[in-house]
């Protein structure tokens, strides 16, 4: 896996509608009705170069396009695909809404000998993408990622939620979470990522770094 693909996508011209999430380039296009959403989705489905993992989902007020399901699978050709999709959306009267784009990922940490991704694939009915993760084959649920637990921690297991957002949405999302009673517990990687917790100490990572916001230590 390489960073080249998604970093080239970020640097390309003509992809301003798109956000690079943990799950790869994603766009939300606002429409006026479910019928408009269905017509737009049918049009987008005929764009040349769509990835086998591309997911189109629709609702009464928007169409969401996920090109790859993973940022590591982003290739140079996806730039042209994204441009073509944006052009069709504009022609149909749809408008892009970058701040509506987000993705939730469940991160399960364990000691190396206790990592059991097979259990999570089985209980959730998820498909394998890589050795350390799995995803909803319907493209609706959160991705599950298994990571090594920090050896300095006394815990044998832990779980947290990752929320991947557009770089311009991160501050507003964090402010809303704090206003709702949460707190920022680690901003050492801001403006690329923050760790927050609720009043019970359950943790959430809000990440804008795949979309171009730098990690402080990078």
ChimeraX commands (.cxc) that place a marker at each C-alpha (Angstrom):
marker #1 position 0.00,0.00,0.00 radius 0.5
marker #1 position 1.22,3.47,-0.86 radius 0.5
marker #1 position 0.32,7.03,0.01 radius 0.5
marker #1 position 1.09,8.24,-3.51 radius 0.5
marker #1 position -2.38,7.67,-4.91 radius 0.5
marker #1 position -4.44,9.58,-2.38 radius 0.5
marker #1 position -1.86,12.35,-2.02 radius 0.5
marker #1 position -1.89,12.84,-5.81 radius 0.5
marker #1 position -5.67,12.95,-5.69 radius 0.5
marker #1 position -5.54,15.69,-3.05 radius 0.5
marker #1 position -3.12,17.72,-5.16 radius 0.5
marker #1 position -5.10,17.37,-8.39 radius 0.5
marker #1 position -7.20,20.14,-9.92 radius 0.5
marker #1 position -10.90,19.71,-10.56 radius 0.5
marker #1 position -11.66,17.52,-7.54 radius 0.5
marker #1 position -12.82,20.22,-5.13 radius 0.5
marker #1 position -16.11,18.37,-4.56 radius 0.5
marker #1 position -14.27,15.41,-3.07 radius 0.5
marker #1 position -13.02,14.58,0.43 radius 0.5
marker #1 position -10.34,11.95,1.03 radius 0.5
marker #1 position -11.52,9.94,4.02 radius 0.5
marker #1 position -10.08,6.81,5.59 radius 0.5
marker #1 position -12.32,5.07,3.08 radius 0.5
marker #1 position -10.93,6.96,0.11 radius 0.5
marker #1 position -12.28,9.75,-2.11 radius 0.5
marker #1 position -15.92,10.46,-1.28 radius 0.5
marker #1 position -18.45,13.07,-2.38 radius 0.5
marker #1 position -21.98,14.04,-1.36 radius 0.5
marker #1 position -24.23,15.73,-3.92 radius 0.5
marker #1 position -27.40,17.49,-2.75 radius 0.5
marker #1 position -30.60,16.95,-4.74 radius 0.5
marker #1 position -34.22,17.97,-4.37 radius 0.5
marker #1 position -35.99,14.63,-4.15 radius 0.5
marker #1 position -35.56,10.86,-4.07 radius 0.5
marker #1 position -36.51,10.76,-7.74 radius 0.5
marker #1 position -33.72,13.22,-8.59 radius 0.5
marker #1 position -31.31,11.16,-6.51 radius 0.5
marker #1 position -32.26,7.99,-8.38 radius 0.5
marker #1 position -31.82,9.66,-11.78 radius 0.5
marker #1 position -28.43,11.05,-10.79 radius 0.5
marker #1 position -27.26,7.71,-9.40 radius 0.5
marker #1 position -28.29,5.96,-12.62 radius 0.5
marker #1 position -26.30,8.50,-14.63 radius 0.5
marker #1 position -23.22,8.21,-12.41 radius 0.5
marker #1 position -23.28,4.41,-12.62 radius 0.5
marker #1 position -22.35,4.68,-16.31 radius 0.5
marker #1 position -19.17,6.70,-15.77 radius 0.5
marker #1 position -16.14,4.97,-17.25 radius 0.5
marker #1 position -13.49,3.71,-14.86 radius 0.5
marker #1 position -15.57,3.07,-11.77 radius 0.5
marker #1 position -13.79,0.80,-9.31 radius 0.5
marker #1 position -15.36,-2.59,-8.47 radius 0.5
marker #1 position -15.57,-1.31,-4.90 radius 0.5
marker #1 position -17.36,1.92,-5.83 radius 0.5
marker #1 position -20.48,2.47,-3.75 radius 0.5
marker #1 position -23.40,4.72,-4.73 radius 0.5
marker #1 position -25.98,5.39,-2.03 radius 0.5
marker #1 position -28.95,7.70,-2.17 radius 0.5
marker #1 position -31.60,9.33,-0.03 radius 0.5
marker #1 position -34.33,11.87,-0.58 radius 0.5
marker #1 position -31.90,14.81,-0.46 radius 0.5
marker #1 position -28.49,13.50,-1.54 radius 0.5
marker #1 position -26.37,10.99,-3.41 radius 0.5
marker #1 position -23.11,9.74,-1.87 radius 0.5
marker #1 position -20.29,8.35,-4.00 radius 0.5
marker #1 position -17.43,6.34,-2.49 radius 0.5
marker #1 position -14.83,5.59,-5.15 radius 0.5
marker #1 position -12.60,2.97,-3.53 radius 0.5
marker #1 position -13.71,2.12,0.05 radius 0.5
marker #1 position -10.09,2.76,1.17 radius 0.5
marker #1 position -7.68,5.63,0.74 radius 0.5
marker #1 position -4.80,3.22,0.05 radius 0.5
marker #1 position -6.63,1.96,-3.04 radius 0.5
marker #1 position -6.73,5.40,-4.64 radius 0.5
marker #1 position -4.98,5.55,-8.02 radius 0.5
marker #1 position -4.17,8.30,-10.52 radius 0.5
marker #1 position -7.08,7.23,-12.72 radius 0.5
marker #1 position -9.55,8.05,-9.95 radius 0.5
marker #1 position -8.93,11.77,-10.56 radius 0.5
marker #1 position -10.55,11.56,-14.00 radius 0.5
marker #1 position -13.39,9.45,-12.61 radius 0.5
marker #1 position -14.06,12.02,-9.89 radius 0.5
marker #1 position -14.03,14.88,-12.41 radius 0.5
marker #1 position -16.49,13.05,-14.65 radius 0.5
marker #1 position -18.84,12.37,-11.74 radius 0.5
marker #1 position -18.71,16.00,-10.62 radius 0.5
marker #1 position -19.45,17.20,-14.14 radius 0.5
marker #1 position -22.52,14.96,-14.43 radius 0.5
marker #1 position -23.72,16.07,-11.01 radius 0.5
marker #1 position -23.45,19.74,-12.00 radius 0.5
marker #1 position -25.26,19.11,-15.28 radius 0.5
marker #1 position -28.13,17.53,-13.34 radius 0.5
marker #1 position -28.38,20.53,-11.01 radius 0.5
marker #1 position -26.97,18.75,-7.97 radius 0.5
marker #1 position -24.56,20.62,-5.68 radius 0.5
marker #1 position -21.59,19.18,-3.83 radius 0.5
marker #1 position -21.56,19.42,-0.03 radius 0.5
marker #1 position -18.06,18.67,1.26 radius 0.5
marker #1 position -18.99,19.33,4.89 radius 0.5
marker #1 position -21.60,16.58,4.79 radius 0.5
marker #1 position -18.97,14.00,3.86 radius 0.5
marker #1 position -17.83,11.79,6.72 radius 0.5
marker #1 position -17.12,8.19,7.62 radius 0.5
marker #1 position -17.12,6.28,10.89 radius 0.5
marker #1 position -14.61,3.53,11.61 radius 0.5
marker #1 position -14.49,1.27,14.66 radius 0.5
marker #1 position -10.90,0.71,15.81 radius 0.5
marker #1 position -10.36,-2.36,17.98 radius 0.5
marker #1 position -6.99,-2.53,19.71 radius 0.5
marker #1 position -5.52,-5.64,21.28 radius 0.5
marker #1 position -2.22,-7.22,22.18 radius 0.5
marker #1 position -0.77,-8.98,19.11 radius 0.5
marker #1 position -1.57,-12.43,20.49 radius 0.5
marker #1 position -5.17,-11.42,21.17 radius 0.5
marker #1 position -6.08,-9.88,17.81 radius 0.5
marker #1 position -9.15,-11.72,16.55 radius 0.5
marker #1 position -10.42,-10.05,13.42 radius 0.5
marker #1 position -12.02,-13.30,12.29 radius 0.5
marker #1 position -14.55,-12.99,15.11 radius 0.5
marker #1 position -15.56,-9.49,14.04 radius 0.5
marker #1 position -15.89,-10.50,10.39 radius 0.5
marker #1 position -18.09,-13.41,11.38 radius 0.5
marker #1 position -20.35,-11.68,13.90 radius 0.5
marker #1 position -20.90,-8.60,11.71 radius 0.5
marker #1 position -21.18,-10.50,8.43 radius 0.5
marker #1 position -18.38,-8.32,7.05 radius 0.5
marker #1 position -15.99,-8.99,4.18 radius 0.5
marker #1 position -12.20,-9.01,4.28 radius 0.5
marker #1 position -10.41,-6.07,2.69 radius 0.5
marker #1 position -6.95,-6.42,4.24 radius 0.5
marker #1 position -5.41,-8.53,6.98 radius 0.5
marker #1 position -6.13,-5.87,9.59 radius 0.5
marker #1 position -9.66,-4.80,8.71 radius 0.5
marker #1 position -13.08,-5.67,7.35 radius 0.5
marker #1 position -15.97,-3.77,5.84 radius 0.5
marker #1 position -19.69,-3.93,5.32 radius 0.5
marker #1 position -20.29,-5.59,1.93 radius 0.5
marker #1 position -23.41,-3.42,1.54 radius 0.5
marker #1 position -21.37,-0.23,1.94 radius 0.5
marker #1 position -23.60,1.04,4.76 radius 0.5
marker #1 position -21.96,0.17,8.08 radius 0.5
marker #1 position -18.71,1.34,9.63 radius 0.5
marker #1 position -15.38,-0.23,8.70 radius 0.5
marker #1 position -13.71,-2.26,11.48 radius 0.5
marker #1 position -9.95,-1.92,11.86 radius 0.5
marker #1 position -7.81,-4.02,14.20 radius 0.5
marker #1 position -4.69,-2.33,15.54 radius 0.5
marker #1 position -1.90,-3.31,17.91 radius 0.5
marker #1 position -2.42,-2.01,21.42 radius 0.5
marker #1 position 0.25,0.33,22.73 radius 0.5
marker #1 position 2.61,-1.95,24.72 radius 0.5
marker #1 position 2.98,0.79,27.34 radius 0.5
marker #1 position -0.70,0.53,28.23 radius 0.5
marker #1 position -1.75,-1.89,30.96 radius 0.5
marker #1 position -4.91,-2.85,29.05 radius 0.5
marker #1 position -5.22,-6.07,27.09 radius 0.5
marker #1 position -7.88,-4.64,24.79 radius 0.5
marker #1 position -9.54,-1.36,23.92 radius 0.5
marker #1 position -11.97,0.10,21.41 radius 0.5
marker #1 position -12.57,3.57,20.04 radius 0.5
marker #1 position -14.38,5.26,17.16 radius 0.5
marker #1 position -12.61,7.12,14.34 radius 0.5
marker #1 position -14.58,9.87,12.59 radius 0.5
marker #1 position -13.01,10.86,9.27 radius 0.5
marker #1 position -14.15,14.30,8.04 radius 0.5
marker #1 position -13.31,17.05,5.56 radius 0.5
marker #1 position -10.52,19.34,6.72 radius 0.5
marker #1 position -12.89,22.34,6.92 radius 0.5
marker #1 position -15.43,20.38,8.98 radius 0.5
marker #1 position -13.14,19.21,11.80 radius 0.5
marker #1 position -13.27,22.35,13.96 radius 0.5
marker #1 position -17.05,22.55,13.81 radius 0.5
marker #1 position -17.43,18.85,14.63 radius 0.5
marker #1 position -15.13,19.15,17.63 radius 0.5
marker #1 position -16.86,22.31,18.86 radius 0.5
marker #1 position -20.24,20.59,18.64 radius 0.5
marker #1 position -18.93,17.59,20.58 radius 0.5
marker #1 position -17.49,19.80,23.32 radius 0.5
marker #1 position -20.71,21.82,23.51 radius 0.5
marker #1 position -22.58,18.53,23.96 radius 0.5
marker #1 position -20.51,17.69,27.04 radius 0.5
marker #1 position -17.42,16.06,25.60 radius 0.5
marker #1 position -13.82,17.14,26.06 radius 0.5
marker #1 position -10.61,17.15,24.06 radius 0.5
marker #1 position -8.11,14.83,25.72 radius 0.5
marker #1 position -5.28,14.99,23.17 radius 0.5
marker #1 position -4.65,17.61,20.49 radius 0.5
marker #1 position -0.98,16.80,19.93 radius 0.5
marker #1 position -1.70,15.83,16.31 radius 0.5
marker #1 position -3.97,18.80,15.51 radius 0.5
marker #1 position -4.96,20.03,12.98 radius 0.5
marker #1 position -4.80,16.53,11.52 radius 0.5
marker #1 position -6.45,14.67,14.39 radius 0.5
marker #1 position -7.86,15.12,17.86 radius 0.5
marker #1 position -8.86,12.61,20.53 radius 0.5
marker #1 position -12.06,13.42,22.42 radius 0.5
marker #1 position -14.01,11.62,25.09 radius 0.5
marker #1 position -17.52,11.65,26.46 radius 0.5
marker #1 position -18.28,12.15,30.16 radius 0.5
marker #1 position -17.69,8.43,30.81 radius 0.5
marker #1 position -14.25,8.45,29.18 radius 0.5
marker #1 position -15.19,6.66,25.94 radius 0.5
marker #1 position -12.84,7.96,23.24 radius 0.5
marker #1 position -13.33,9.21,19.69 radius 0.5
marker #1 position -10.68,10.31,17.21 radius 0.5
marker #1 position -11.75,13.05,14.81 radius 0.5
marker #1 position -9.40,12.90,11.83 radius 0.5
marker #1 position -8.97,15.43,9.03 radius 0.5
marker #1 position -5.47,14.35,8.00 radius 0.5
marker #1 position -6.38,12.09,5.07 radius 0.5
marker #1 position -8.08,15.13,3.54 radius 0.5
marker #1 position -4.94,17.24,3.73 radius 0.5
marker #1 position -4.84,18.59,7.28 radius 0.5
marker #1 position -1.31,17.80,8.53 radius 0.5
marker #1 position -0.47,15.79,11.61 radius 0.5
marker #1 position 1.68,17.92,13.88 radius 0.5
marker #1 position 4.45,15.32,14.11 radius 0.5
marker #1 position 4.59,14.66,10.36 radius 0.5
marker link #1:1,2 radius 0.2
marker link #1:2,3 radius 0.2
marker link #1:3,4 radius 0.2
marker link #1:4,5 radius 0.2
marker link #1:5,6 radius 0.2
marker link #1:6,7 radius 0.2
marker link #1:7,8 radius 0.2
marker link #1:8,9 radius 0.2
marker link #1:9,10 radius 0.2
marker link #1:10,11 radius 0.2
marker link #1:11,12 radius 0.2
marker link #1:12,13 radius 0.2
marker link #1:13,14 radius 0.2
marker link #1:14,15 radius 0.2
marker link #1:15,16 radius 0.2
marker link #1:16,17 radius 0.2
marker link #1:17,18 radius 0.2
marker link #1:18,19 radius 0.2
marker link #1:19,20 radius 0.2
marker link #1:20,21 radius 0.2
marker link #1:21,22 radius 0.2
marker link #1:22,23 radius 0.2
marker link #1:23,24 radius 0.2
marker link #1:24,25 radius 0.2
marker link #1:25,26 radius 0.2
marker link #1:26,27 radius 0.2
marker link #1:27,28 radius 0.2
marker link #1:28,29 radius 0.2
marker link #1:29,30 radius 0.2
marker link #1:30,31 radius 0.2
marker link #1:31,32 radius 0.2
marker link #1:32,33 radius 0.2
marker link #1:33,34 radius 0.2
marker link #1:34,35 radius 0.2
marker link #1:35,36 radius 0.2
marker link #1:36,37 radius 0.2
marker link #1:37,38 radius 0.2
marker link #1:38,39 radius 0.2
marker link #1:39,40 radius 0.2
marker link #1:40,41 radius 0.2
marker link #1:41,42 radius 0.2
marker link #1:42,43 radius 0.2
marker link #1:43,44 radius 0.2
marker link #1:44,45 radius 0.2
marker link #1:45,46 radius 0.2
marker link #1:46,47 radius 0.2
marker link #1:47,48 radius 0.2
marker link #1:48,49 radius 0.2
marker link #1:49,50 radius 0.2
marker link #1:50,51 radius 0.2
marker link #1:51,52 radius 0.2
marker link #1:52,53 radius 0.2
marker link #1:53,54 radius 0.2
marker link #1:54,55 radius 0.2
marker link #1:55,56 radius 0.2
marker link #1:56,57 radius 0.2
marker link #1:57,58 radius 0.2
marker link #1:58,59 radius 0.2
marker link #1:59,60 radius 0.2
marker link #1:60,61 radius 0.2
marker link #1:61,62 radius 0.2
marker link #1:62,63 radius 0.2
marker link #1:63,64 radius 0.2
marker link #1:64,65 radius 0.2
marker link #1:65,66 radius 0.2
marker link #1:66,67 radius 0.2
marker link #1:67,68 radius 0.2
marker link #1:68,69 radius 0.2
marker link #1:69,70 radius 0.2
marker link #1:70,71 radius 0.2
marker link #1:71,72 radius 0.2
marker link #1:72,73 radius 0.2
marker link #1:73,74 radius 0.2
marker link #1:74,75 radius 0.2
marker link #1:75,76 radius 0.2
marker link #1:76,77 radius 0.2
marker link #1:77,78 radius 0.2
marker link #1:78,79 radius 0.2
marker link #1:79,80 radius 0.2
marker link #1:80,81 radius 0.2
marker link #1:81,82 radius 0.2
marker link #1:82,83 radius 0.2
marker link #1:83,84 radius 0.2
marker link #1:84,85 radius 0.2
marker link #1:85,86 radius 0.2
marker link #1:86,87 radius 0.2
marker link #1:87,88 radius 0.2
marker link #1:88,89 radius 0.2
marker link #1:89,90 radius 0.2
marker link #1:90,91 radius 0.2
marker link #1:91,92 radius 0.2
marker link #1:92,93 radius 0.2
marker link #1:93,94 radius 0.2
marker link #1:94,95 radius 0.2
marker link #1:95,96 radius 0.2
marker link #1:96,97 radius 0.2
marker link #1:97,98 radius 0.2
marker link #1:98,99 radius 0.2
marker link #1:99,100 radius 0.2
marker link #1:100,101 radius 0.2
marker link #1:101,102 radius 0.2
marker link #1:102,103 radius 0.2
marker link #1:103,104 radius 0.2
marker link #1:104,105 radius 0.2
marker link #1:105,106 radius 0.2
marker link #1:106,107 radius 0.2
marker link #1:107,108 radius 0.2
marker link #1:108,109 radius 0.2
marker link #1:109,110 radius 0.2
marker link #1:110,111 radius 0.2
marker link #1:111,112 radius 0.2
marker link #1:112,113 radius 0.2
marker link #1:113,114 radius 0.2
marker link #1:114,115 radius 0.2
marker link #1:115,116 radius 0.2
marker link #1:116,117 radius 0.2
marker link #1:117,118 radius 0.2
marker link #1:118,119 radius 0.2
marker link #1:119,120 radius 0.2
marker link #1:120,121 radius 0.2
marker link #1:121,122 radius 0.2
marker link #1:122,123 radius 0.2
marker link #1:123,124 radius 0.2
marker link #1:124,125 radius 0.2
marker link #1:125,126 radius 0.2
marker link #1:126,127 radius 0.2
marker link #1:127,128 radius 0.2
marker link #1:128,129 radius 0.2
marker link #1:129,130 radius 0.2
marker link #1:130,131 radius 0.2
marker link #1:131,132 radius 0.2
marker link #1:132,133 radius 0.2
marker link #1:133,134 radius 0.2
marker link #1:134,135 radius 0.2
marker link #1:135,136 radius 0.2
marker link #1:136,137 radius 0.2
marker link #1:137,138 radius 0.2
marker link #1:138,139 radius 0.2
marker link #1:139,140 radius 0.2
marker link #1:140,141 radius 0.2
marker link #1:141,142 radius 0.2
marker link #1:142,143 radius 0.2
marker link #1:143,144 radius 0.2
marker link #1:144,145 radius 0.2
marker link #1:145,146 radius 0.2
marker link #1:146,147 radius 0.2
marker link #1:147,148 radius 0.2
marker link #1:148,149 radius 0.2
marker link #1:149,150 radius 0.2
marker link #1:150,151 radius 0.2
marker link #1:151,152 radius 0.2
marker link #1:152,153 radius 0.2
marker link #1:153,154 radius 0.2
marker link #1:154,155 radius 0.2
marker link #1:155,156 radius 0.2
marker link #1:156,157 radius 0.2
marker link #1:157,158 radius 0.2
marker link #1:158,159 radius 0.2
marker link #1:159,160 radius 0.2
marker link #1:160,161 radius 0.2
marker link #1:161,162 radius 0.2
marker link #1:162,163 radius 0.2
marker link #1:163,164 radius 0.2
marker link #1:164,165 radius 0.2
marker link #1:165,166 radius 0.2
marker link #1:166,167 radius 0.2
marker link #1:167,168 radius 0.2
marker link #1:168,169 radius 0.2
marker link #1:169,170 radius 0.2
marker link #1:170,171 radius 0.2
marker link #1:171,172 radius 0.2
marker link #1:172,173 radius 0.2
marker link #1:173,174 radius 0.2
marker link #1:174,175 radius 0.2
marker link #1:175,176 radius 0.2
marker link #1:176,177 radius 0.2
marker link #1:177,178 radius 0.2
marker link #1:178,179 radius 0.2
marker link #1:179,180 radius 0.2
marker link #1:180,181 radius 0.2
marker link #1:181,182 radius 0.2
marker link #1:182,183 radius 0.2
marker link #1:183,184 radius 0.2
marker link #1:184,185 radius 0.2
marker link #1:185,186 radius 0.2
marker link #1:186,187 radius 0.2
marker link #1:187,188 radius 0.2
marker link #1:188,189 radius 0.2
marker link #1:189,190 radius 0.2
marker link #1:190,191 radius 0.2
marker link #1:191,192 radius 0.2
marker link #1:192,193 radius 0.2
marker link #1:193,194 radius 0.2
marker link #1:194,195 radius 0.2
marker link #1:195,196 radius 0.2
marker link #1:196,197 radius 0.2
marker link #1:197,198 radius 0.2
marker link #1:198,199 radius 0.2
marker link #1:199,200 radius 0.2
marker link #1:200,201 radius 0.2
marker link #1:201,202 radius 0.2
marker link #1:202,203 radius 0.2
marker link #1:203,204 radius 0.2
marker link #1:204,205 radius 0.2
marker link #1:205,206 radius 0.2
marker link #1:206,207 radius 0.2
marker link #1:207,208 radius 0.2
marker link #1:208,209 radius 0.2
marker link #1:209,210 radius 0.2
marker link #1:210,211 radius 0.2
marker link #1:211,212 radius 0.2
marker link #1:212,213 radius 0.2
marker link #1:213,214 radius 0.2
marker link #1:214,215 radius 0.2
marker link #1:215,216 radius 0.2
marker link #1:216,217 radius 0.2
marker link #1:217,218 radius 0.2
view
